[in-house]
Amino acid sequence: MALHTTCDGVKRRDFLKVGALGATGLGLANYLQLSAQGAVQTGKATSAIFVNLPGGPSHMDTFDLKP
């Protein structure tokens, strides 16, 4: 009698896909309910904030490719 069995399990990518679809479904249900009640309002953007962050280390300096 074997205590340990082999199982391929769920891959991380598949787990994230299912989680994202579930979260989208929950959000969509709430959005559709609010839309039916007329609570969802669309507005017009009148301004935007642009943040420019110059400087910082080079991308070559932030990764150490040596083992």
PyMOL Python script that loads the backbone (N, CA, C, O; Angstrom):
from pymol import cmd

cmd.read_pdbstr("""\
ATOM      1  N   MET A   1       0.854  -1.175   0.000  1.00  0.00           N
ATOM      2  CA  MET A   1       0.000   0.000   0.000  1.00  0.00           C
ATOM      3  C   MET A   1       0.897   1.235   0.000  1.00  0.00           C
ATOM      4  O   MET A   1       1.695   1.439   0.914  1.00  0.00           O
ATOM      5  N   ALA A   2       0.753   2.044  -1.029  1.00  0.00           N
ATOM      6  CA  ALA A   2       1.583   3.233  -1.170  1.00  0.00           C
ATOM      7  C   ALA A   2       0.919   4.420  -0.485  1.00  0.00           C
ATOM      8  O   ALA A   2      -0.262   4.699  -0.691  1.00  0.00           O
ATOM      9  N   LEU A   3       1.694   5.097   0.319  1.00  0.00           N
ATOM     10  CA  LEU A   3       1.167   6.280   0.990  1.00  0.00           C
ATOM     11  C   LEU A   3       1.242   7.510   0.098  1.00  0.00           C
ATOM     12  O   LEU A   3       0.437   8.433   0.225  1.00  0.00           O
ATOM     13  N   HIS A   4       2.210   7.516  -0.797  1.00  0.00           N
ATOM     14  CA  HIS A   4       2.400   8.668  -1.675  1.00  0.00           C
ATOM     15  C   HIS A   4       1.971   8.300  -3.084  1.00  0.00           C
ATOM     16  O   HIS A   4       2.389   7.274  -3.620  1.00  0.00           O
ATOM     17  N   THR A   5       1.162   9.113  -3.662  1.00  0.00           N
ATOM     18  CA  THR A   5       0.765   8.910  -5.052  1.00  0.00           C
ATOM     19  C   THR A   5       1.265  10.086  -5.867  1.00  0.00           C
ATOM     20  O   THR A   5       1.471  11.180  -5.343  1.00  0.00           O
ATOM     21  N   THR A   6       1.455   9.851  -7.142  1.00  0.00           N
ATOM     22  CA  THR A   6       1.910  10.938  -8.000  1.00  0.00           C
ATOM     23  C   THR A   6       0.711  11.680  -8.564  1.00  0.00           C
ATOM     24  O   THR A   6      -0.311  11.087  -8.909  1.00  0.00           O
ATOM     25  N   CYS A   7       0.861  12.957  -8.646  1.00  0.00           N
ATOM     26  CA  CYS A   7      -0.203  13.815  -9.175  1.00  0.00           C
ATOM     27  C   CYS A   7       0.463  14.971  -9.906  1.00  0.00           C
ATOM     28  O   CYS A   7       1.357  15.626  -9.370  1.00  0.00           O
ATOM     29  N   ASP A   8       0.024  15.212 -11.120  1.00  0.00           N
ATOM     30  CA  ASP A   8       0.587  16.320 -11.873  1.00  0.00           C
ATOM     31  C   ASP A   8       0.161  17.656 -11.279  1.00  0.00           C
ATOM     32  O   ASP A   8       0.894  18.642 -11.363  1.00  0.00           O
ATOM     33  N   GLY A   9      -0.999  17.684 -10.692  1.00  0.00           N
ATOM     34  CA  GLY A   9      -1.471  18.906 -10.062  1.00  0.00           C
ATOM     35  C   GLY A   9      -1.891  19.964 -11.060  1.00  0.00           C
ATOM     36  O   GLY A   9      -2.066  19.691 -12.248  1.00  0.00           O
ATOM     37  N   VAL A  10      -2.046  21.157 -10.564  1.00  0.00           N
ATOM     38  CA  VAL A  10      -2.466  22.288 -11.384  1.00  0.00           C
ATOM     39  C   VAL A  10      -1.250  23.170 -11.621  1.00  0.00           C
ATOM     40  O   VAL A  10      -0.510  23.495 -10.692  1.00  0.00           O
ATOM     41  N   LYS A  11      -1.058  23.546 -12.852  1.00  0.00           N
ATOM     42  CA  LYS A  11       0.057  24.431 -13.175  1.00  0.00           C
ATOM     43  C   LYS A  11      -0.271  25.846 -12.726  1.00  0.00           C
ATOM     44  O   LYS A  11      -1.437  26.236 -12.656  1.00  0.00           O
ATOM     45  N   ARG A  12       0.757  26.597 -12.428  1.00  0.00           N
ATOM     46  CA  ARG A  12       0.575  27.960 -11.924  1.00  0.00           C
ATOM     47  C   ARG A  12      -0.158  28.835 -12.929  1.00  0.00           C
ATOM     48  O   ARG A  12      -1.013  29.633 -12.546  1.00  0.00           O
ATOM     49  N   ARG A  13       0.164  28.695 -14.201  1.00  0.00           N
ATOM     50  CA  ARG A  13      -0.478  29.507 -15.236  1.00  0.00           C
ATOM     51  C   ARG A  13      -1.975  29.205 -15.316  1.00  0.00           C
ATOM     52  O   ARG A  13      -2.790  30.118 -15.452  1.00  0.00           O
ATOM     53  N   ASP A  14      -2.333  27.919 -15.232  1.00  0.00           N
ATOM     54  CA  ASP A  14      -3.748  27.551 -15.259  1.00  0.00           C
ATOM     55  C   ASP A  14      -4.479  28.073 -14.023  1.00  0.00           C
ATOM     56  O   ASP A  14      -5.621  28.522 -14.113  1.00  0.00           O
ATOM     57  N   PHE A  15      -3.818  28.012 -12.877  1.00  0.00           N
ATOM     58  CA  PHE A  15      -4.415  28.522 -11.649  1.00  0.00           C
ATOM     59  C   PHE A  15      -4.683  30.018 -11.752  1.00  0.00           C
ATOM     60  O   PHE A  15      -5.739  30.493 -11.334  1.00  0.00           O
ATOM     61  N   LEU A  16      -3.730  30.762 -12.307  1.00  0.00           N
ATOM     62  CA  LEU A  16      -3.913  32.206 -12.453  1.00  0.00           C
ATOM     63  C   LEU A  16      -5.007  32.532 -13.465  1.00  0.00           C
ATOM     64  O   LEU A  16      -5.747  33.498 -13.280  1.00  0.00           O
ATOM     65  N   LYS A  17      -5.118  31.742 -14.529  1.00  0.00           N
ATOM     66  CA  LYS A  17      -6.185  31.963 -15.508  1.00  0.00           C
ATOM     67  C   LYS A  17      -7.553  31.780 -14.873  1.00  0.00           C
ATOM     68  O   LYS A  17      -8.451  32.600 -15.062  1.00  0.00           O
ATOM     69  N   VAL A  18      -7.706  30.698 -14.120  1.00  0.00           N
ATOM     70  CA  VAL A  18      -8.995  30.436 -13.476  1.00  0.00           C
ATOM     71  C   VAL A  18      -9.303  31.514 -12.442  1.00  0.00           C
ATOM     72  O   VAL A  18     -10.447  31.955 -12.333  1.00  0.00           O
ATOM     73  N   GLY A  19      -8.301  31.940 -11.686  1.00  0.00           N
ATOM     74  CA  GLY A  19      -8.509  32.999 -10.700  1.00  0.00           C
ATOM     75  C   GLY A  19      -8.895  34.317 -11.342  1.00  0.00           C
ATOM     76  O   GLY A  19      -9.766  35.027 -10.838  1.00  0.00           O
ATOM     77  N   ALA A  20      -8.247  34.650 -12.458  1.00  0.00           N
ATOM     78  CA  ALA A  20      -8.572  35.900 -13.151  1.00  0.00           C
ATOM     79  C   ALA A  20      -9.976  35.850 -13.734  1.00  0.00           C
ATOM     80  O   ALA A  20     -10.708  36.839 -13.680  1.00  0.00           O
ATOM     81  N   LEU A  21     -10.355  34.709 -14.289  1.00  0.00           N
ATOM     82  CA  LEU A  21     -11.714  34.585 -14.829  1.00  0.00           C
ATOM     83  C   LEU A  21     -12.760  34.678 -13.720  1.00  0.00           C
ATOM     84  O   LEU A  21     -13.817  35.279 -13.909  1.00  0.00           O
ATOM     85  N   GLY A  22     -12.466  34.087 -12.572  1.00  0.00           N
ATOM     86  CA  GLY A  22     -13.398  34.167 -11.451  1.00  0.00           C
ATOM     87  C   GLY A  22     -13.553  35.589 -10.934  1.00  0.00           C
ATOM     88  O   GLY A  22     -14.667  36.035 -10.658  1.00  0.00           O
ATOM     89  N   ALA A  23     -12.442  36.301 -10.804  1.00  0.00           N
ATOM     90  CA  ALA A  23     -12.500  37.690 -10.340  1.00  0.00           C
ATOM     91  C   ALA A  23     -13.222  38.570 -11.346  1.00  0.00           C
ATOM     92  O   ALA A  23     -13.978  39.463 -10.963  1.00  0.00           O
ATOM     93  N   THR A  24     -12.993  38.323 -12.632  1.00  0.00           N
ATOM     94  CA  THR A  24     -13.686  39.087 -13.669  1.00  0.00           C
ATOM     95  C   THR A  24     -15.180  38.822 -13.621  1.00  0.00           C
ATOM     96  O   THR A  24     -15.985  39.742 -13.767  1.00  0.00           O
ATOM     97  N   GLY A  25     -15.548  37.574 -13.419  1.00  0.00           N
ATOM     98  CA  GLY A  25     -16.967  37.228 -13.335  1.00  0.00           C
ATOM     99  C   GLY A  25     -17.654  37.903 -12.161  1.00  0.00           C
ATOM    100  O   GLY A  25     -18.784  38.374 -12.283  1.00  0.00           O
ATOM    101  N   LEU A  26     -16.972  37.949 -11.024  1.00  0.00           N
ATOM    102  CA  LEU A  26     -17.561  38.616  -9.862  1.00  0.00           C
ATOM    103  C   LEU A  26     -17.710  40.113 -10.102  1.00  0.00           C
ATOM    104  O   LEU A  26     -18.733  40.701  -9.752  1.00  0.00           O
ATOM    105  N   GLY A  27     -16.706  40.721 -10.691  1.00  0.00           N
ATOM    106  CA  GLY A  27     -16.773  42.154 -10.978  1.00  0.00           C
ATOM    107  C   GLY A  27     -17.812  42.476 -12.031  1.00  0.00           C
ATOM    108  O   GLY A  27     -18.499  43.493 -11.940  1.00  0.00           O
ATOM    109  N   LEU A  28     -17.931  41.614 -13.032  1.00  0.00           N
ATOM    110  CA  LEU A  28     -18.897  41.845 -14.099  1.00  0.00           C
ATOM    111  C   LEU A  28     -20.325  41.733 -13.582  1.00  0.00           C
ATOM    112  O   LEU A  28     -21.195  42.505 -13.985  1.00  0.00           O
ATOM    113  N   ALA A  29     -20.567  40.778 -12.693  1.00  0.00           N
ATOM    114  CA  ALA A  29     -21.909  40.637 -12.128  1.00  0.00           C
ATOM    115  C   ALA A  29     -22.298  41.890 -11.353  1.00  0.00           C
ATOM    116  O   ALA A  29     -23.429  42.363 -11.468  1.00  0.00           O
ATOM    117  N   ASN A  30     -21.379  42.427 -10.572  1.00  0.00           N
ATOM    118  CA  ASN A  30     -21.646  43.640  -9.809  1.00  0.00           C
ATOM    119  C   ASN A  30     -21.870  44.825 -10.744  1.00  0.00           C
ATOM    120  O   ASN A  30     -22.767  45.636 -10.513  1.00  0.00           O
ATOM    121  N   TYR A  31     -21.063  44.929 -11.797  1.00  0.00           N
ATOM    122  CA  TYR A  31     -21.199  46.023 -12.756  1.00  0.00           C
ATOM    123  C   TYR A  31     -22.548  45.959 -13.467  1.00  0.00           C
ATOM    124  O   TYR A  31     -23.208  46.985 -13.636  1.00  0.00           O
ATOM    125  N   LEU A  32     -22.958  44.777 -13.879  1.00  0.00           N
ATOM    126  CA  LEU A  32     -24.241  44.641 -14.573  1.00  0.00           C
ATOM    127  C   LEU A  32     -25.409  44.980 -13.651  1.00  0.00           C
ATOM    128  O   LEU A  32     -26.400  45.565 -14.087  1.00  0.00           O
ATOM    129  N   GLN A  33     -25.293  44.612 -12.383  1.00  0.00           N
ATOM    130  CA  GLN A  33     -26.348  44.943 -11.429  1.00  0.00           C
ATOM    131  C   GLN A  33     -26.435  46.456 -11.234  1.00  0.00           C
ATOM    132  O   GLN A  33     -27.534  47.010 -11.220  1.00  0.00           O
ATOM    133  N   LEU A  34     -25.314  47.121 -11.086  1.00  0.00           N
ATOM    134  CA  LEU A  34     -25.320  48.573 -10.924  1.00  0.00           C
ATOM    135  C   LEU A  34     -25.775  49.270 -12.200  1.00  0.00           C
ATOM    136  O   LEU A  34     -26.446  50.301 -12.144  1.00  0.00           O
ATOM    137  N   SER A  35     -25.413  48.713 -13.336  1.00  0.00           N
ATOM    138  CA  SER A  35     -25.821  49.295 -14.610  1.00  0.00           C
ATOM    139  C   SER A  35     -27.334  49.224 -14.783  1.00  0.00           C
ATOM    140  O   SER A  35     -27.944  50.155 -15.308  1.00  0.00           O
ATOM    141  N   ALA A  36     -27.937  48.136 -14.349  1.00  0.00           N
ATOM    142  CA  ALA A  36     -29.387  47.989 -14.455  1.00  0.00           C
ATOM    143  C   ALA A  36     -30.105  48.972 -13.533  1.00  0.00           C
ATOM    144  O   ALA A  36     -31.215  49.412 -13.833  1.00  0.00           O
ATOM    145  N   GLN A  37     -29.477  49.311 -12.423  1.00  0.00           N
ATOM    146  CA  GLN A  37     -30.081  50.259 -11.493  1.00  0.00           C
ATOM    147  C   GLN A  37     -29.825  51.699 -11.915  1.00  0.00           C
ATOM    148  O   GLN A  37     -30.420  52.617 -11.350  1.00  0.00           O
ATOM    149  N   GLY A  38     -28.973  51.914 -12.871  1.00  0.00           N
ATOM    150  CA  GLY A  38     -28.659  53.261 -13.327  1.00  0.00           C
ATOM    151  C   GLY A  38     -27.624  53.955 -12.468  1.00  0.00           C
ATOM    152  O   GLY A  38     -27.492  55.177 -12.530  1.00  0.00           O
ATOM    153  N   ALA A  39     -26.886  53.200 -11.667  1.00  0.00           N
ATOM    154  CA  ALA A  39     -25.906  53.804 -10.768  1.00  0.00           C
ATOM    155  C   ALA A  39     -24.551  54.016 -11.441  1.00  0.00           C
ATOM    156  O   ALA A  39     -23.707  54.738 -10.910  1.00  0.00           O
ATOM    157  N   VAL A  40     -24.336  53.405 -12.588  1.00  0.00           N
ATOM    158  CA  VAL A  40     -23.052  53.549 -13.275  1.00  0.00           C
ATOM    159  C   VAL A  40     -23.094  54.805 -14.122  1.00  0.00           C
ATOM    160  O   VAL A  40     -23.957  54.955 -14.986  1.00  0.00           O
ATOM    161  N   GLN A  41     -22.160  55.705 -13.870  1.00  0.00           N
ATOM    162  CA  GLN A  41     -22.106  56.953 -14.614  1.00  0.00           C
ATOM    163  C   GLN A  41     -20.763  57.043 -15.330  1.00  0.00           C
ATOM    164  O   GLN A  41     -19.719  56.727 -14.761  1.00  0.00           O
ATOM    165  N   THR A  42     -20.807  57.468 -16.551  1.00  0.00           N
ATOM    166  CA  THR A  42     -19.563  57.686 -17.283  1.00  0.00           C
ATOM    167  C   THR A  42     -19.299  59.180 -17.331  1.00  0.00           C
ATOM    168  O   THR A  42     -20.213  59.977 -17.543  1.00  0.00           O
ATOM    169  N   GLY A  43     -18.069  59.544 -17.136  1.00  0.00           N
ATOM    170  CA  GLY A  43     -17.703  60.955 -17.126  1.00  0.00           C
ATOM    171  C   GLY A  43     -16.708  61.265 -18.217  1.00  0.00           C
ATOM    172  O   GLY A  43     -16.240  60.376 -18.930  1.00  0.00           O
ATOM    173  N   LYS A  44     -16.396  62.528 -18.335  1.00  0.00           N
ATOM    174  CA  LYS A  44     -15.428  62.966 -19.322  1.00  0.00           C
ATOM    175  C   LYS A  44     -14.199  63.470 -18.583  1.00  0.00           C
ATOM    176  O   LYS A  44     -14.293  64.331 -17.709  1.00  0.00           O
ATOM    177  N   ALA A  45     -13.049  62.925 -18.945  1.00  0.00           N
ATOM    178  CA  ALA A  45     -11.803  63.345 -18.307  1.00  0.00           C
ATOM    179  C   ALA A  45     -11.445  64.749 -18.776  1.00  0.00           C
ATOM    180  O   ALA A  45     -11.438  65.030 -19.975  1.00  0.00           O
ATOM    181  N   THR A  46     -11.151  65.622 -17.828  1.00  0.00           N
ATOM    182  CA  THR A  46     -10.800  66.996 -18.175  1.00  0.00           C
ATOM    183  C   THR A  46      -9.319  67.277 -17.983  1.00  0.00           C
ATOM    184  O   THR A  46      -8.809  68.277 -18.488  1.00  0.00           O
ATOM    185  N   SER A  47      -8.626  66.411 -17.264  1.00  0.00           N
ATOM    186  CA  SER A  47      -7.200  66.630 -17.053  1.00  0.00           C
ATOM    187  C   SER A  47      -6.528  65.291 -16.779  1.00  0.00           C
ATOM    188  O   SER A  47      -7.187  64.284 -16.519  1.00  0.00           O
ATOM    189  N   ALA A  48      -5.213  65.306 -16.843  1.00  0.00           N
ATOM    190  CA  ALA A  48      -4.429  64.102 -16.583  1.00  0.00           C
ATOM    191  C   ALA A  48      -3.180  64.490 -15.807  1.00  0.00           C
ATOM    192  O   ALA A  48      -2.709  65.624 -15.896  1.00  0.00           O
ATOM    193  N   ILE A  49      -2.657  63.554 -15.057  1.00  0.00           N
ATOM    194  CA  ILE A  49      -1.426  63.769 -14.302  1.00  0.00           C
ATOM    195  C   ILE A  49      -0.335  62.942 -14.962  1.00  0.00           C
ATOM    196  O   ILE A  49      -0.474  61.728 -15.112  1.00  0.00           O
ATOM    197  N   PHE A  50       0.739  63.590 -15.350  1.00  0.00           N
ATOM    198  CA  PHE A  50       1.876  62.924 -15.967  1.00  0.00           C
ATOM    199  C   PHE A  50       3.064  63.054 -15.034  1.00  0.00           C
ATOM    200  O   PHE A  50       3.469  64.163 -14.688  1.00  0.00           O
ATOM    201  N   VAL A  51       3.616  61.936 -14.632  1.00  0.00           N
ATOM    202  CA  VAL A  51       4.758  61.929 -13.724  1.00  0.00           C
ATOM    203  C   VAL A  51       5.975  61.455 -14.499  1.00  0.00           C
ATOM    204  O   VAL A  51       6.002  60.326 -14.988  1.00  0.00           O
ATOM    205  N   ASN A  52       6.969  62.301 -14.610  1.00  0.00           N
ATOM    206  CA  ASN A  52       8.206  61.964 -15.297  1.00  0.00           C
ATOM    207  C   ASN A  52       9.276  61.738 -14.241  1.00  0.00           C
ATOM    208  O   ASN A  52       9.585  62.641 -13.463  1.00  0.00           O
ATOM    209  N   LEU A  53       9.838  60.543 -14.210  1.00  0.00           N
ATOM    210  CA  LEU A  53      10.842  60.204 -13.214  1.00  0.00           C
ATOM    211  C   LEU A  53      12.172  59.918 -13.900  1.00  0.00           C
ATOM    212  O   LEU A  53      12.498  58.760 -14.159  1.00  0.00           O
ATOM    213  N   PRO A  54      12.942  60.958 -14.194  1.00  0.00           N
ATOM    214  CA  PRO A  54      14.229  60.723 -14.843  1.00  0.00           C
ATOM    215  C   PRO A  54      15.261  60.202 -13.843  1.00  0.00           C
ATOM    216  O   PRO A  54      15.122  60.373 -12.632  1.00  0.00           O
ATOM    217  N   GLY A  55      16.284  59.570 -14.376  1.00  0.00           N
ATOM    218  CA  GLY A  55      17.359  59.088 -13.520  1.00  0.00           C
ATOM    219  C   GLY A  55      17.140  57.653 -13.092  1.00  0.00           C
ATOM    220  O   GLY A  55      16.269  56.957 -13.613  1.00  0.00           O
ATOM    221  N   GLY A  56      17.929  57.229 -12.153  1.00  0.00           N
ATOM    222  CA  GLY A  56      17.857  55.860 -11.679  1.00  0.00           C
ATOM    223  C   GLY A  56      18.921  55.002 -12.333  1.00  0.00           C
ATOM    224  O   GLY A  56      19.550  55.420 -13.305  1.00  0.00           O
ATOM    225  N   PRO A  57      19.124  53.813 -11.809  1.00  0.00           N
ATOM    226  CA  PRO A  57      20.152  52.945 -12.375  1.00  0.00           C
ATOM    227  C   PRO A  57      19.734  52.376 -13.729  1.00  0.00           C
ATOM    228  O   PRO A  57      18.549  52.231 -14.027  1.00  0.00           O
ATOM    229  N   SER A  58      20.719  52.068 -14.519  1.00  0.00           N
ATOM    230  CA  SER A  58      20.487  51.479 -15.827  1.00  0.00           C
ATOM    231  C   SER A  58      19.922  50.072 -15.674  1.00  0.00           C
ATOM    232  O   SER A  58      20.121  49.428 -14.644  1.00  0.00           O
ATOM    233  N   HIS A  59      19.231  49.604 -16.682  1.00  0.00           N
ATOM    234  CA  HIS A  59      18.700  48.246 -16.625  1.00  0.00           C
ATOM    235  C   HIS A  59      19.829  47.219 -16.616  1.00  0.00           C
ATOM    236  O   HIS A  59      19.638  46.096 -16.150  1.00  0.00           O
ATOM    237  N   MET A  60      20.986  47.587 -17.118  1.00  0.00           N
ATOM    238  CA  MET A  60      22.134  46.678 -17.094  1.00  0.00           C
ATOM    239  C   MET A  60      22.708  46.558 -15.679  1.00  0.00           C
ATOM    240  O   MET A  60      23.327  45.547 -15.346  1.00  0.00           O
ATOM    241  N   ASP A  61      22.509  47.570 -14.856  1.00  0.00           N
ATOM    242  CA  ASP A  61      23.054  47.554 -13.502  1.00  0.00           C
ATOM    243  C   ASP A  61      22.106  46.933 -12.486  1.00  0.00           C
ATOM    244  O   ASP A  61      22.528  46.634 -11.369  1.00  0.00           O
ATOM    245  N   THR A  62      20.854  46.732 -12.831  1.00  0.00           N
ATOM    246  CA  THR A  62      19.891  46.231 -11.857  1.00  0.00           C
ATOM    247  C   THR A  62      19.783  44.720 -11.844  1.00  0.00           C
ATOM    248  O   THR A  62      19.175  44.162 -10.931  1.00  0.00           O
ATOM    249  N   PHE A  63      20.356  44.034 -12.831  1.00  0.00           N
ATOM    250  CA  PHE A  63      20.293  42.579 -12.879  1.00  0.00           C
ATOM    251  C   PHE A  63      21.700  42.009 -12.842  1.00  0.00           C
ATOM    252  O   PHE A  63      22.577  42.444 -13.589  1.00  0.00           O
ATOM    253  N   ASP A  64      21.909  41.041 -11.975  1.00  0.00           N
ATOM    254  CA  ASP A  64      23.188  40.353 -11.900  1.00  0.00           C
ATOM    255  C   ASP A  64      23.017  39.006 -12.587  1.00  0.00           C
ATOM    256  O   ASP A  64      22.426  38.089 -12.015  1.00  0.00           O
ATOM    257  N   LEU A  65      23.525  38.880 -13.800  1.00  0.00           N
ATOM    258  CA  LEU A  65      23.322  37.679 -14.590  1.00  0.00           C
ATOM    259  C   LEU A  65      24.306  36.569 -14.248  1.00  0.00           C
ATOM    260  O   LEU A  65      24.245  35.492 -14.840  1.00  0.00           O
ATOM    261  N   LYS A  66      25.194  36.805 -13.323  1.00  0.00           N
ATOM    262  CA  LYS A  66      26.154  35.776 -12.927  1.00  0.00           C
ATOM    263  C   LYS A  66      25.467  34.780 -12.000  1.00  0.00           C
ATOM    264  O   LYS A  66      24.624  35.160 -11.188  1.00  0.00           O
ATOM    265  N   PRO A  67      25.828  33.504 -12.122  1.00  0.00           N
ATOM    266  CA  PRO A  67      25.195  32.503 -11.234  1.00  0.00           C
ATOM    267  C   PRO A  67      25.659  32.601  -9.807  1.00  0.00           C
ATOM    268  O   PRO A  67      25.213  31.828  -8.958  1.00  0.00           O
TER     269      PRO A  67
END
""", "prot")
cmd.dss("prot")
cmd.show_as("cartoon", "prot")
cmd.util.cbc("prot")
cmd.orient("prot")
